[in-house]
Amino acid sequence: MALIYLAAAILAEVSAALALKAATGGKRIWYTVVAGGYLLAFAGLTLALGEGLGIGVAYGIWAATGVALTAIGSRVLFKEPLTLVMGAGIVLIAGGVLLIELGGAH
């Protein structure tokens, strides 16, 4: 259950970050999505930690996955650049998360 809560927290945080970018376009309604998304993100992280997920593992996965998904989402939604170097960074982030997860399993 902890990983489901964490996944929900990540999706809420990424949605909030992307909504923040959309809000800069002048549509203030997006700020409601930003506030709600961040509230849901922290609630999901709290639930994941309550289920026994370690903070180092949970926050590492949350932060790294959030960075990768936000970069991809900004490319799709806002046509922002996603270069080969940025793609390599996403791969390195994924590798780092894997190492954190493997290290936390012991």
Phi, psi and omega in degrees: 000328182300319181290330176293316177299319180294318178298318178297320179297318180296313180297321178294318181292318178295318177299318179295318180295317179292324177294327177297319176296317179297325181295333180291347178281359175108351180268101185295341180300333180297334179296333175294318177295320179300307182298313180296320180297316180291323176298315178295323180298313181290328176295316178297318178296319178300316179295319179298318178294323178296335178277000175105001178290132181292145184296322180297315179291311183299312183290325177298313179295315181300308184296312184293315180294322178298318178298312182297312181292325178293319177298316179292316179298322180292329176293313184291313187275325188241005179058031176284157183293146171223089188277172177299320179296318178296320177299319177297322177298319178297319177297318178295322176299314179300319177296320177296318178297319178299316179296320177297316180296315180295320179292326180284345182282349183262000000 
